[in-house]
C-alpha cells in the first residue's frame, strides 16, 4: 500500500525551490532525515536527469525522481514535496512541476503495490486538489488511506 | 501473442509506473501482449516485438530494429490505447481481434 511507504513525516508542503535541482535536493533531504537514503542517492537522482533528460516528469505537473537501488538506499520510501511555485524540469509536455514524488526502493518488488496505488491516485483530479489545498501532511495521508485499496 | 518491453533508466520508477498503467489498458482492451520491464543496459537478451518507453528515451532504441512507442504522459490512457492499436494493426498478429 502507498501509505506503508509514503508516511506523514515524508511529506513536505509548499516548499520554496528555485529550480528542479533544488526540488530534488529538498525532497531528497526529507528522505535523508528519515533514514531512507543517503546523500549519494540524491546525487544519483540528479545525475540521472542530467544524463538522460527529464523523463521522470511522468504526467502533467508531476515528477518522480529516483535512482538505482544499488546506491545509498536503506529502506523503501516515497517522499512527497509540493511546491509553492512550480519549477521547470525541461519536459516540454509536462512542465511545470508542482508535485515531486521522490522514490527509493530496496528491490524491484517492495514498492509495486505502492506505485500501483499512486498511479490510480494520479488519475484522480480530486487527489491533485487535496495536495494543492492541504493545510497539513495528515490530510494528505488521510486521503491516501481512504482511496488506496 | 506479442512481447512488449517497458524500458527506463533504472527500471525502478517510471518504467514500473508505465508498466502498471499499460497492464490495465491491455486487460481492458484484451490486447494479446505480454509485458516485461528492464533497464536500458538490460536490453540485450530480450527479444521484444515492441518497446514502450518515455518519449525522451525513444532515441536510445532507434537502431534496435524494434517497433518503438514513446509515451509523454503516463496518465494519457487514450494515447497509449491508440498507439497500441496502431502497433497491432501493422503487426498482423493472429490473436489481435481489432479495436
gemmi code that builds the backbone of each chain (N, CA, C; Angstrom):
import gemmi

chains = {
    "A": [
        ("UNK", (0.840, -1.205, 0.000), (0.000, 0.000, 0.000), (0.873, 1.252, 0.000)),
        ("UNK", (0.380, 2.288, -0.647), (1.138, 3.535, -0.721), (1.442, 4.105, 0.669)),
        ("UNK", (0.453, 4.029, 1.575), (0.656, 4.634, 2.902), (1.705, 3.882, 3.739)),
        ("UNK", (2.069, 2.668, 3.311), (3.148, 1.951, 4.007), (4.508, 2.583, 3.730)),
        ("UNK", (4.660, 3.200, 2.569), (5.966, 3.744, 2.187), (5.971, 5.264, 2.065)),
        ("UNK", (4.779, 5.873, 1.981), (4.685, 7.341, 1.961), (4.067, 7.752, 3.297)),
        ("UNK", (4.947, 8.064, 4.238), (4.487, 8.349, 5.594), (4.334, 9.845, 5.829)),
        ("UNK", (3.643, 10.174, 6.895), (3.379, 11.583, 7.221), (4.670, 12.391, 7.282)),
        ("UNK", (5.696, 11.817, 7.892), (6.983, 12.538, 8.033), (7.668, 12.730, 6.684)),
        ("UNK", (7.227, 12.014, 5.661), (7.878, 12.112, 4.353), (7.211, 13.167, 3.456)),
        ("UNK", (6.254, 13.888, 4.022), (5.529, 14.893, 3.229), (5.979, 16.295, 3.628)),
        ("UNK", (6.307, 17.096, 2.634), (6.669, 18.489, 2.891), (5.836, 19.358, 1.950)),
        ("UNK", (5.039, 20.242, 2.535), (4.100, 21.039, 1.741), (4.625, 22.449, 1.491)),
        ("UNK", (4.254, 22.973, 0.301), (4.557, 24.371, -0.042), (6.024, 24.743, 0.095)),
        ("UNK", (6.888, 23.861, -0.350), (8.323, 24.154, -0.305), (8.652, 25.224, -1.346)),
        ("UNK", (9.635, 26.048, -1.013), (10.075, 27.076, -1.963), (11.404, 26.654, -2.559)),
        ("UNK", (11.388, 26.296, -3.841), (12.589, 25.835, -4.533), (12.761, 26.670, -5.794)),
        ("UNK", (13.999, 27.060, -6.078), (14.191, 27.954, -7.221), (14.282, 27.200, -8.550)),
        ("UNK", (14.677, 25.933, -8.495), (14.769, 25.163, -9.737), (14.604, 23.672, -9.444)),
        ("UNK", (14.678, 22.854, -10.509), (14.416, 21.412, -10.340), (15.465, 20.728, -9.469)),
        ("UNK", (16.700, 21.206, -9.536), (17.745, 20.568, -8.726), (17.452, 20.787, -7.245)),
        ("UNK", (17.056, 22.010, -6.915), (16.728, 22.293, -5.516), (15.495, 21.490, -5.079)),
        ("UNK", (14.559, 21.284, -5.998), (13.364, 20.499, -5.670), (13.744, 19.048, -5.344)),
        ("UNK", (14.635, 18.458, -6.157), (15.065, 17.078, -5.884), (15.871, 17.026, -4.583)),
        ("UNK", (16.725, 18.034, -4.383), (17.519, 18.061, -3.145), (16.637, 18.189, -1.908)),
        ("UNK", (15.595, 19.007, -2.016), (14.701, 19.219, -0.876), (13.908, 17.942, -0.569)),
        ("UNK", (13.387, 17.306, -1.619), (12.672, 16.038, -1.419), (13.640, 14.978, -0.900)),
        ("UNK", (14.854, 14.985, -1.454), (15.873, 14.026, -1.025), (16.245, 14.217, 0.436)),
        ("UNK", (16.313, 15.488, 0.872), (16.674, 15.758, 2.261), (15.643, 15.164, 3.228)),
        ("UNK", (14.372, 15.196, 2.815), (13.317, 14.602, 3.641), (13.592, 13.105, 3.824)),
        ("UNK", (13.999, 12.450, 2.723), (14.303, 11.011, 2.813), (15.574, 10.765, 3.640)),
        ("UNK", (16.560, 11.653, 3.484), (17.805, 11.518, 4.270), (17.491, 11.667, 5.760)),
        ("UNK", (16.702, 12.702, 6.094), (16.361, 12.974, 7.502), (15.625, 11.802, 8.146)),
        ("UNK", (14.915, 11.028, 7.324), (14.157, 9.894, 7.853), (14.894, 8.564, 7.681)),
        ("UNK", (16.162, 8.649, 7.296), (16.979, 7.433, 7.223), (16.659, 6.516, 6.054)),
        ("UNK", (15.955, 7.047, 5.039), (15.575, 6.207, 3.901), (16.737, 6.060, 2.911)),
        ("UNK", (17.397, 7.196, 2.613), (18.510, 7.164, 1.658), (19.685, 7.982, 2.195)),
        ("UNK", (20.804, 7.913, 1.478), (21.962, 8.738, 1.795), (22.086, 9.855, 0.751)),
        ("UNK", (23.006, 10.769, 0.989), (23.220, 11.874, 0.051), (23.619, 11.380, -1.345)),
        ("UNK", (24.350, 10.268, -1.378), (24.772, 9.731, -2.679), (23.565, 9.405, -3.561)),
        ("UNK", (22.521, 8.896, -2.937), (21.325, 8.543, -3.696), (20.718, 9.780, -4.358)),
        ("UNK", (20.658, 10.862, -3.589), (20.078, 12.105, -4.103), (20.916, 12.631, -5.275)),
        ("UNK", (22.243, 12.559, -5.127), (23.133, 12.983, -6.220), (22.914, 12.138, -7.478)),
        ("UNK", (22.712, 10.834, -7.278), (22.451, 9.932, -8.412), (21.158, 10.297, -9.134)),
        ("UNK", (20.141, 10.651, -8.356), (18.849, 11.011, -8.953), (18.991, 12.274, -9.804)),
        ("UNK", (19.780, 13.228, -9.323), (20.015, 14.467, -10.080), (20.818, 14.159, -11.345)),
        ("UNK", (21.845, 13.320, -11.178), (22.677, 12.931, -12.313), (21.840, 12.251, -13.402)),
        ("UNK", (20.893, 11.433, -12.982), (20.030, 10.719, -13.925), (19.281, 11.675, -14.849)),
        ("UNK", (18.758, 12.748, -14.281), (18.023, 13.725, -15.090), (18.987, 14.450, -16.032)),
        ("UNK", (20.173, 14.792, -15.517), (21.156, 15.499, -16.351), (21.594, 14.642, -17.532)),
        ("UNK", (21.773, 13.347, -17.293), (22.297, 12.466, -18.337), (21.252, 12.024, -19.354)),
        ("UNK", (20.069, 11.710, -18.866), (19.092, 11.103, -19.778), (17.847, 11.942, -20.003)),
        ("UNK", (17.813, 13.140, -19.429), (16.679, 14.012, -19.691), (15.565, 13.865, -18.675)),
        ("UNK", (14.595, 14.765, -18.771), (13.543, 14.850, -17.750), (12.412, 13.847, -17.954)),
        ("UNK", (12.754, 12.589, -18.231), (11.717, 11.571, -18.431), (10.991, 11.230, -17.139)),
        ("UNK", (11.565, 11.679, -16.006), (10.915, 11.415, -14.717), (9.682, 12.288, -14.494)),
        ("UNK", (9.460, 13.282, -15.385), (8.209, 14.052, -15.289), (7.168, 13.233, -16.043)),
        ("UNK", (6.464, 12.391, -15.297), (5.697, 11.303, -15.899), (4.315, 11.707, -16.377)),
        ("UNK", (3.791, 12.775, -15.795), (2.498, 13.277, -16.250), (2.464, 14.765, -15.931)),
        ("UNK", (1.415, 15.451, -16.336), (1.408, 16.906, -16.189), (1.591, 17.343, -14.731)),
        ("UNK", (2.684, 18.081, -14.490), (2.899, 18.657, -13.164), (3.503, 17.733, -12.125)),
        ("UNK", (3.830, 16.497, -12.520), (4.296, 15.508, -11.539), (5.654, 14.909, -11.938)),
        ("UNK", (6.627, 15.009, -11.039), (7.930, 14.383, -11.273), (8.129, 13.227, -10.293)),
        ("UNK", (8.813, 12.204, -10.769), (9.072, 11.007, -9.961), (10.586, 10.743, -9.949)),
        ("UNK", (11.361, 11.621, -9.307), (12.807, 11.383, -9.318), (13.186, 10.113, -8.548)),
        ("UNK", (14.171, 9.415, -9.079), (14.630, 8.181, -8.438), (15.952, 7.776, -9.072)),
        ("UNK", (16.643, 6.876, -8.417), (17.880, 6.334, -8.971), (17.884, 4.832, -8.739)),
        ("UNK", (18.997, 4.211, -9.024), (19.097, 2.765, -8.835), (19.094, 2.412, -7.339)),
        ("UNK", (18.663, 1.189, -7.050), (18.650, 0.748, -5.645), (20.038, 0.341, -5.165)),
        ("UNK", (21.028, 0.403, -6.055), (22.358, -0.092, -5.684), (23.172, 0.935, -4.918)),
        ("UNK", (22.704, 2.189, -4.920), (23.473, 3.232, -4.254), (22.650, 3.926, -3.179)),
        ("UNK", (23.041, 3.767, -1.930), (22.510, 4.624, -0.865), (21.056, 4.464, -0.484)),
        ("UNK", (20.487, 3.272, -0.664), (19.102, 3.073, -0.232), (19.068, 2.177, 1.007)),
        ("UNK", (18.508, 2.691, 2.110), (18.402, 1.913, 3.344), (17.073, 1.182, 3.449)),
        ("UNK", (16.022, 1.838, 3.000), (14.701, 1.202, 3.014), (13.844, 1.802, 1.909)),
        ("UNK", (12.704, 1.170, 1.657), (11.812, 1.666, 0.614), (10.983, 2.824, 1.160)),
        ("UNK", (10.929, 3.907, 0.395), (10.145, 5.056, 0.834), (9.852, 6.003, -0.316)),
        ("UNK", (8.782, 6.769, -0.170), (8.442, 7.795, -1.162), (8.188, 9.100, -0.418)),
        ("UNK", (8.938, 10.147, -0.790), (8.701, 11.468, -0.220), (7.794, 12.247, -1.162)),
        ("UNK", (6.914, 13.052, -0.576), (6.072, 13.938, -1.395), (6.397, 15.386, -1.051)),
        ("UNK", (6.779, 16.116, -2.093), (7.072, 17.533, -1.942), (6.072, 18.299, -2.812)),
        ("UNK", (5.345, 19.234, -2.201), (4.527, 20.126, -3.042), (5.237, 21.470, -3.087)),
        ("UNK", (5.199, 22.095, -4.264), (5.974, 23.320, -4.459), (5.074, 24.547, -4.447)),
        ("UNK", (5.520, 25.546, -3.705), (4.766, 26.795, -3.641), (4.729, 27.432, -5.038)),
        ("UNK", (5.891, 27.480, -5.666), (5.971, 27.953, -7.044), (6.530, 26.808, -7.886)),
        ("UNK", (5.858, 26.501, -9.015), (6.303, 25.347, -9.800), (7.680, 25.575, -10.424)),
        ("UNK", (8.373, 24.475, -10.733), (9.688, 24.578, -11.388), (9.664, 23.822, -12.722)),
        ("UNK", (10.570, 24.227, -13.625), (10.685, 23.584, -14.929), (11.769, 22.507, -14.856)),
        ("UNK", (11.437, 21.326, -15.377), (12.435, 20.257, -15.476), (12.997, 20.162, -16.896)),
        ("UNK", (12.395, 20.929, -17.817), (12.814, 20.837, -19.213), (12.025, 19.789, -19.979)),
        ("UNK", (10.862, 19.408, -19.451), (9.997, 18.455, -20.133), (8.882, 19.250, -20.824)),
        ("UNK", (8.966, 19.349, -22.165), (8.061, 20.245, -22.892), (6.591, 19.883, -22.713)),
        ("UNK", (6.305, 18.608, -22.501), (4.911, 18.188, -22.427), (4.299, 18.352, -21.048)),
        ("UNK", (5.098, 18.135, -20.017), (4.513, 18.035, -18.682), (4.935, 19.108, -17.680)),
        ("UNK", (5.840, 19.995, -18.087), (6.211, 21.117, -17.216), (5.033, 22.086, -17.107)),
        ("UNK", (4.962, 22.942, -16.090), (5.855, 22.958, -14.936), (5.427, 21.942, -13.865)),
        ("UNK", (6.361, 21.645, -12.980), (6.126, 20.622, -11.968), (5.721, 21.259, -10.625)),
        ("UNK", (4.606, 20.795, -10.114), (4.106, 21.239, -8.805), (4.316, 20.177, -7.725)),
        ("UNK", (4.376, 18.923, -8.147), (4.400, 17.816, -7.181), (5.571, 16.879, -7.478)),
        ("UNK", (6.384, 16.628, -6.459), (7.557, 15.765, -6.617), (7.384, 14.547, -5.703)),
        ("UNK", (7.320, 13.385, -6.311), (7.299, 12.138, -5.546), (8.672, 11.512, -5.696)),
        ("UNK", (9.484, 11.624, -4.644), (10.833, 11.070, -4.750), (10.826, 9.648, -4.208)),
        ("UNK", (11.258, 8.756, -5.087), (11.105, 7.329, -4.819), (12.452, 6.672, -4.518)),
        ("UNK", (12.465, 5.819, -3.509), (13.640, 4.980, -3.246), (13.139, 3.587, -2.923)),
        ("UNK", (13.765, 2.592, -3.512), (13.290, 1.231, -3.276), (14.473, 0.280, -3.118)),
        ("UNK", (14.326, -0.670, -2.232), (15.426, -1.590, -1.962), (15.510, -2.700, -3.009)),
        ("UNK", (14.377, -3.032, -3.637), (14.378, -4.094, -4.641), (13.304, -3.812, -5.682)),
        ("UNK", (13.120, -4.715, -6.613), (12.197, -4.482, -7.729), (10.729, -4.618, -7.329)),
        ("UNK", (10.442, -5.207, -6.192), (9.061, -5.571, -5.891), (8.419, -4.848, -4.708)),
        ("UNK", (9.249, -4.373, -3.766), (8.676, -3.907, -2.499), (7.781, -2.684, -2.662)),
        ("UNK", (7.886, -2.008, -3.799), (7.089, -0.798, -3.972), (6.047, -0.932, -5.078)),
        ("UNK", (5.859, -2.155, -5.568), (4.919, -2.364, -6.682), (3.498, -1.957, -6.328)),
        ("UNK", (3.014, -2.402, -5.173), (1.650, -2.077, -4.761), (1.516, -0.571, -4.542)),
        ("UNK", (2.558, 0.022, -3.943), (2.528, 1.464, -3.693), (2.446, 2.243, -5.008)),
        ("UNK", (3.240, 1.818, -5.998), (3.226, 2.509, -7.286), (1.893, 2.322, -8.006)),
        ("UNK", (1.303, 1.154, -7.836), (0.006, 0.897, -8.442), (-1.048, 1.825, -7.815)),
        ("UNK", (-1.015, 1.951, -6.468), (-1.916, 2.900, -5.784), (-1.677, 4.321, -6.279)),
        ("UNK", (-0.391, 4.681, -6.389), (-0.052, 6.045, -6.802), (-0.561, 6.326, -8.218)),
        ("UNK", (-0.417, 5.349, -9.112), (-0.871, 5.592, -10.488), (-2.396, 5.741, -10.528)),
        ("UNK", (-3.113, 5.037, -9.656), (-4.569, 5.229, -9.583), (-4.914, 6.612, -9.038)),
        ("UNK", (-4.180, 7.038, -8.011), (-4.449, 8.350, -7.408), (-4.170, 9.487, -8.398)),
        ("UNK", (-3.093, 9.329, -9.181), (-2.727, 10.390, -10.129), (-3.732, 10.504, -11.276)),
        ("UNK", (-4.631, 9.526, -11.390), (-5.685, 9.600, -12.395), (-6.897, 10.373, -11.861)),
        ("UNK", (-6.861, 10.729, -10.586), (-7.995, 11.441, -9.967), (-7.688, 12.929, -9.815)),
        ("UNK", (-8.526, 13.765, -10.392), (-8.362, 15.205, -10.223), (-8.469, 15.595, -8.744)),
        ("UNK", (-9.320, 14.876, -8.026), (-9.538, 15.154, -6.603), (-8.239, 15.077, -5.788)),
        ("UNK", (-7.396, 14.112, -6.135), (-6.125, 13.960, -5.417), (-5.256, 15.207, -5.575)),
        ("UNK", (-5.268, 15.779, -6.789), (-4.484, 16.997, -7.025), (-5.040, 18.164, -6.211)),
        ("UNK", (-6.367, 18.221, -6.090), (-6.993, 19.269, -5.273), (-6.581, 19.116, -3.809)),
        ("UNK", (-6.562, 17.870, -3.342), (-6.175, 17.604, -1.952), (-4.739, 18.057, -1.701)),
        ("UNK", (-3.824, 17.700, -2.629), (-2.419, 18.088, -2.445), (-2.267, 19.601, -2.499)),
        ("UNK", (-3.031, 20.226, -3.408), (-2.924, 21.676, -3.598), (-3.418, 22.442, -2.374)),
        ("UNK", (-4.511, 21.958, -1.790), (-5.156, 22.715, -0.714), (-4.805, 22.223, 0.687)),
        ("UNK", (-3.955, 21.187, 0.778), (-3.678, 20.589, 2.088), (-3.057, 21.610, 3.045)),
        ("UNK", (-3.595, 21.644, 4.260), (-3.030, 22.519, 5.299), (-1.934, 21.779, 6.065)),
        ("UNK", (-2.052, 20.474, 6.119), (-1.032, 19.693, 6.816), (-0.874, 18.312, 6.168)),
        ("UNK", (0.214, 17.641, 6.531), (0.527, 16.334, 5.938), (-0.553, 15.304, 6.265)),
        ("UNK", (-1.134, 15.421, 7.441), (-2.125, 14.430, 7.861), (-3.309, 14.367, 6.892)),
        ("UNK", (-3.723, 15.507, 6.369), (-4.886, 15.488, 5.477), (-4.567, 14.757, 4.168)),
        ("UNK", (-3.311, 14.844, 3.727), (-2.913, 14.101, 2.525), (-2.908, 12.604, 2.823)),
        ("UNK", (-2.337, 12.257, 3.976), (-2.309, 10.851, 4.387), (-3.728, 10.294, 4.523)),
        ("UNK", (-4.610, 11.072, 5.123), (-5.993, 10.617, 5.298), (-6.636, 10.317, 3.942)),
        ("UNK", (-6.393, 11.201, 2.970), (-6.969, 10.987, 1.638), (-6.390, 9.726, 0.989)),
        ("UNK", (-5.071, 9.573, 1.104), (-4.428, 8.387, 0.514), (-5.004, 7.108, 1.131)),
        ("UNK", (-5.107, 7.096, 2.451), (-5.608, 5.889, 3.129), (-7.050, 5.573, 2.742)),
        ("UNK", (-7.831, 6.614, 2.513), (-9.238, 6.406, 2.156), (-9.403, 5.944, 0.710)),
        ("UNK", (-8.372, 6.188, -0.121), (-8.522, 5.920, -1.551), (-7.581, 4.873, -2.127)),
        ("UNK", (-6.736, 4.278, -1.313), (-5.889, 3.193, -1.802), (-6.595, 1.890, -1.446)),
        ("UNK", (-6.438, 0.897, -2.273), (-7.042, -0.380, -1.872), (-6.335, -1.532, -2.553)),
    ],
    "B": [
        ("UNK", (0.184, -13.703, -29.993), (0.659, -13.026, -28.785), (1.981, -12.319, -29.058)),
        ("UNK", (2.062, -11.071, -28.625), (3.285, -10.292, -28.823), (3.954, -10.025, -27.481)),
        ("UNK", (5.251, -9.716, -27.592), (6.020, -9.419, -26.388), (6.410, -7.947, -26.378)),
        ("UNK", (6.090, -7.277, -25.281), (6.444, -5.863, -25.150), (7.469, -5.679, -24.048)),
        ("UNK", (8.347, -4.714, -24.245), (9.365, -4.438, -23.234), (9.246, -2.973, -22.820)),
        ("UNK", (9.054, -2.762, -21.526), (8.965, -1.403, -20.999), (10.337, -1.039, -20.452)),
        ("UNK", (10.893, 0.070, -20.953), (12.269, 0.403, -20.609), (12.379, 1.710, -19.854)),
        ("UNK", (13.298, 1.757, -18.908), (13.640, 3.021, -18.263), (15.083, 2.963, -17.814)),
        ("UNK", (15.552, 4.051, -17.240), (16.959, 4.131, -16.904), (17.326, 3.161, -15.789)),
        ("UNK", (16.521, 3.131, -14.755), (16.853, 2.301, -13.597), (15.943, 1.089, -13.460)),
        ("UNK", (14.783, 1.119, -14.150), (13.841, 0.010, -14.018), (13.098, -0.011, -12.699)),
        ("UNK", (13.201, 1.082, -11.954), (12.648, 1.123, -10.597), (11.437, 2.036, -10.457)),
        ("UNK", (11.330, 3.015, -11.331), (10.320, 4.045, -11.109), (9.399, 4.244, -12.286)),
        ("UNK", (9.860, 5.064, -13.225), (8.991, 5.434, -14.347), (8.513, 4.224, -15.128)),
        ("UNK", (9.423, 3.284, -15.406), (9.029, 2.143, -16.239), (8.048, 1.240, -15.501)),
        ("UNK", (8.183, 1.158, -14.180), (7.240, 0.336, -13.411), (5.854, 0.965, -13.409)),
        ("UNK", (5.821, 2.294, -13.208), (4.551, 3.011, -13.252), (3.905, 2.839, -14.625)),
        ("UNK", (4.740, 2.970, -15.646), (4.260, 2.830, -17.019), (3.721, 1.418, -17.248)),
        ("UNK", (4.440, 0.419, -16.741), (4.022, -0.971, -16.919), (2.687, -1.233, -16.210)),
        ("UNK", (2.551, -0.710, -15.006), (1.310, -0.873, -14.240), (0.132, -0.300, -15.021)),
        ("UNK", (0.354, 0.898, -15.564), (-0.704, 1.578, -16.323), (-1.022, 0.813, -17.614)),
        ("UNK", (0.029, 0.365, -18.315), (-0.168, -0.365, -19.569), (-0.905, -1.680, -19.338)),
        ("UNK", (-0.597, -2.341, -18.218), (-1.252, -3.624, -17.955), (-2.751, -3.451, -17.775)),
        ("UNK", (-3.136, -2.327, -17.167), (-4.573, -2.054, -17.031), (-5.214, -1.840, -18.408)),
        ("UNK", (-4.506, -1.129, -19.273), (-5.023, -0.869, -20.629), (-5.108, -2.162, -21.434)),
        ("UNK", (-4.070, -3.000, -21.329), (-4.022, -4.271, -22.056), (-5.186, -5.173, -21.638)),
        ("UNK", (-5.440, -5.187, -20.326), (-6.514, -6.024, -19.808), (-7.875, -5.524, -20.316)),
        ("UNK", (-8.084, -4.220, -20.239), (-9.371, -3.654, -20.671), (-9.635, -3.875, -22.152)),
        ("UNK", (-8.576, -3.806, -22.951), (-8.752, -3.900, -24.401), (-8.484, -5.307, -24.953)),
        ("UNK", (-8.136, -6.229, -24.069), (-7.800, -7.602, -24.466), (-6.720, -7.646, -25.544)),
        ("UNK", (-5.723, -6.788, -25.408), (-4.602, -6.841, -26.357), (-3.770, -8.099, -26.077)),
        ("UNK", (-3.408, -8.858, -27.119), (-2.563, -10.044, -26.903), (-1.099, -9.632, -26.731)),
        ("UNK", (-0.785, -9.058, -25.580), (0.552, -8.508, -25.355), (1.026, -8.843, -23.942)),
        ("UNK", (2.198, -9.454, -23.877), (2.826, -9.734, -22.575), (3.918, -8.712, -22.339)),
        ("UNK", (3.968, -8.166, -21.132), (4.956, -7.119, -20.846), (6.051, -7.587, -19.912)),
        ("UNK", (7.265, -7.138, -20.220), (8.377, -7.267, -19.287), (8.930, -5.869, -19.109)),
        ("UNK", (9.734, -5.663, -18.059), (10.377, -4.360, -17.996), (11.829, -4.534, -17.589)),
        ("UNK", (12.649, -3.585, -18.022), (14.072, -3.680, -17.726), (14.725, -2.309, -17.855)),
        ("UNK", (16.003, -2.272, -17.512), (16.779, -1.040, -17.630), (17.391, -0.967, -19.025)),
        ("UNK", (17.830, 0.228, -19.399), (18.411, 0.424, -20.733), (19.512, -0.584, -21.029)),
        ("UNK", (20.389, -0.771, -20.059), (21.530, -1.656, -20.271), (21.114, -3.124, -20.333)),
        ("UNK", (19.866, -3.410, -19.927), (19.403, -4.800, -19.924), (18.705, -5.208, -21.205)),
        ("UNK", (18.803, -4.359, -22.217), (18.061, -4.595, -23.455), (18.462, -5.894, -24.152)),
        ("UNK", (19.758, -6.166, -24.148), (20.257, -7.391, -24.763), (19.676, -8.585, -23.996)),
        ("UNK", (19.173, -9.565, -24.726), (18.621, -10.733, -24.042), (17.110, -10.773, -24.153)),
        ("UNK", (16.501, -9.592, -24.286), (15.067, -9.557, -24.557), (14.909, -9.534, -26.082)),
        ("UNK", (13.858, -10.151, -26.553), (13.592, -10.055, -27.988), (12.158, -9.592, -28.185)),
        ("UNK", (11.909, -8.340, -27.842), (10.532, -7.854, -27.863), (10.047, -7.527, -29.275)),
        ("UNK", (8.723, -7.544, -29.447), (8.126, -7.084, -30.696), (7.938, -5.574, -30.653)),
        ("UNK", (7.758, -5.072, -29.447), (7.545, -3.636, -29.289), (8.220, -3.155, -28.003)),
        ("UNK", (8.838, -1.974, -28.097), (9.438, -1.346, -26.920), (8.572, -0.142, -26.553)),
        ("UNK", (8.249, -0.035, -25.282), (7.454, 1.110, -24.835), (8.265, 1.830, -23.773)),
        ("UNK", (8.455, 3.135, -23.962), (9.312, 3.874, -23.046), (8.866, 5.332, -22.993)),
        ("UNK", (9.431, 6.092, -22.063), (9.118, 7.513, -22.007), (9.692, 8.167, -23.270)),
        ("UNK", (8.993, 9.191, -23.794), (9.310, 9.688, -25.134), (10.745, 10.191, -25.272)),
        ("UNK", (11.331, 10.717, -24.185), (12.687, 11.244, -24.351), (13.755, 10.145, -24.317)),
        ("UNK", (13.332, 8.890, -24.145), (14.294, 7.782, -24.233), (14.191, 7.046, -25.579)),
        ("UNK", (13.253, 7.494, -26.416), (12.992, 6.793, -27.682), (14.251, 6.675, -28.554)),
        ("UNK", (15.040, 7.766, -28.590), (16.240, 7.768, -29.440), (17.226, 6.656, -29.093)),
        ("UNK", (17.209, 6.227, -27.831), (18.121, 5.155, -27.408), (17.859, 3.853, -28.187)),
        ("UNK", (16.654, 3.739, -28.774), (16.269, 2.481, -29.427), (16.109, 2.626, -30.933)),
        ("UNK", (16.566, 3.763, -31.481), (16.286, 3.996, -32.893), (17.014, 3.000, -33.810)),
        ("UNK", (18.082, 2.402, -33.325), (18.801, 1.414, -34.136), (18.459, -0.028, -33.751)),
        ("UNK", (17.474, -0.204, -32.887), (17.193, -1.543, -32.363), (16.431, -2.418, -33.355)),
        ("UNK", (15.802, -1.798, -34.360), (15.002, -2.569, -35.302), (13.629, -2.928, -34.766)),
        ("UNK", (13.347, -2.538, -33.541), (12.044, -2.820, -32.931), (11.054, -1.692, -33.190)),
        ("UNK", (9.793, -2.046, -33.121), (8.737, -1.028, -33.115), (8.820, -0.323, -31.760)),
        ("UNK", (8.875, 1.007, -31.773), (9.033, 1.747, -30.507), (7.866, 2.703, -30.293)),
        ("UNK", (7.306, 2.662, -29.100), (6.256, 3.614, -28.737), (6.801, 4.510, -27.618)),
        ("UNK", (6.747, 5.822, -27.829), (7.194, 6.777, -26.815), (5.998, 7.394, -26.113)),
        ("UNK", (6.012, 7.341, -24.794), (4.889, 7.873, -24.015), (5.314, 9.179, -23.350)),
        ("UNK", (4.498, 10.214, -23.539), (4.816, 11.501, -22.919), (4.181, 11.635, -21.552)),
        ("UNK", (2.972, 11.115, -21.431), (2.195, 11.316, -20.199), (1.607, 9.965, -19.808)),
        ("UNK", (2.057, 9.397, -18.706), (1.630, 8.032, -18.373), (0.176, 7.971, -17.882)),
        ("UNK", (-0.449, 9.135, -17.730), (-1.869, 9.141, -17.369), (-2.752, 9.292, -18.621)),
        ("UNK", (-2.130, 9.446, -19.775), (-2.888, 9.650, -21.006), (-3.295, 8.295, -21.606)),
        ("UNK", (-4.345, 7.727, -21.029), (-4.802, 6.387, -21.399), (-5.226, 6.327, -22.871)),
        ("UNK", (-5.893, 7.378, -23.350), (-6.364, 7.385, -24.735), (-5.202, 7.265, -25.715)),
        ("UNK", (-4.152, 8.034, -25.470), (-2.983, 7.999, -26.356), (-2.325, 6.618, -26.345)),
        ("UNK", (-2.146, 6.060, -25.149), (-1.476, 4.747, -25.043), (-2.305, 3.662, -25.729)),
        ("UNK", (-3.617, 3.727, -25.562), (-4.505, 2.750, -26.193), (-4.401, 2.839, -27.719)),
        ("UNK", (-4.446, 4.079, -28.207), (-4.387, 4.321, -29.649), (-3.044, 3.850, -30.244)),
        ("UNK", (-1.954, 4.099, -29.537), (-0.633, 3.675, -30.031), (-0.513, 2.152, -30.055)),
        ("UNK", (-1.072, 1.484, -29.062), (-1.030, 0.018, -29.049), (-1.881, -0.544, -30.183)),
        ("UNK", (-3.023, 0.094, -30.432), (-3.870, -0.339, -31.552), (-3.106, -0.217, -32.869)),
        ("UNK", (-2.412, 0.918, -33.033), (-1.618, 1.139, -34.252), (-0.578, 0.036, -34.423)),
        ("UNK", (0.074, -0.303, -33.324), (1.089, -1.365, -33.366), (0.466, -2.677, -33.825)),
        ("UNK", (-0.678, -3.034, -33.249), (-1.294, -4.315, -33.604), (-1.824, -4.314, -35.033)),
        ("UNK", (-2.321, -3.157, -35.479), (-2.852, -3.088, -36.836), (-1.772, -3.338, -37.890)),
        ("UNK", (-0.541, -2.911, -37.618), (0.529, -3.135, -38.588), (1.237, -4.479, -38.357)),
        ("UNK", (0.934, -5.143, -37.237), (1.700, -6.335, -36.882), (1.121, -7.631, -37.465)),
        ("UNK", (-0.152, -7.586, -37.922), (-0.828, -8.794, -38.412), (-0.804, -9.931, -37.394)),
        ("UNK", (-0.935, -9.582, -36.106), (-0.934, -10.625, -35.082), (-2.249, -11.405, -35.154)),
        ("UNK", (-2.140, -12.721, -35.213), (-3.362, -13.531, -35.410), (-4.283, -13.523, -34.187)),
        ("UNK", (-3.731, -13.168, -33.009), (-4.559, -13.118, -31.807), (-5.276, -11.777, -31.641)),
        ("UNK", (-4.893, -10.796, -32.471), (-5.471, -9.464, -32.316), (-6.816, -9.401, -33.019)),
        ("UNK", (-7.828, -9.010, -32.259), (-9.208, -9.029, -32.785), (-9.635, -7.687, -33.370)),
        ("UNK", (-8.777, -6.707, -33.289), (-9.159, -5.380, -33.797), (-9.850, -4.577, -32.731)),
        ("UNK", (-9.853, -3.261, -32.914), (-10.387, -2.413, -31.849), (-11.573, -1.583, -32.317)),
    ],
}
model = gemmi.Model(1)
for chain_id, residues in chains.items():
    chain = gemmi.Chain(chain_id)
    for i, (resn, *xyz) in enumerate(residues, 1):
        res = gemmi.Residue()
        res.name, res.seqid = resn, gemmi.SeqId(i, " ")
        for name, pos in zip(("N", "CA", "C"), xyz):
            atom = gemmi.Atom()
            atom.name, atom.element = name, gemmi.Element(name[0])
            atom.pos, atom.b_iso = gemmi.Position(*pos), 0.0
            res.add_atom(atom)
        chain.add_residue(res)
    model.add_chain(chain)
structure = gemmi.Structure()
structure.add_model(model)
structure.setup_entities()
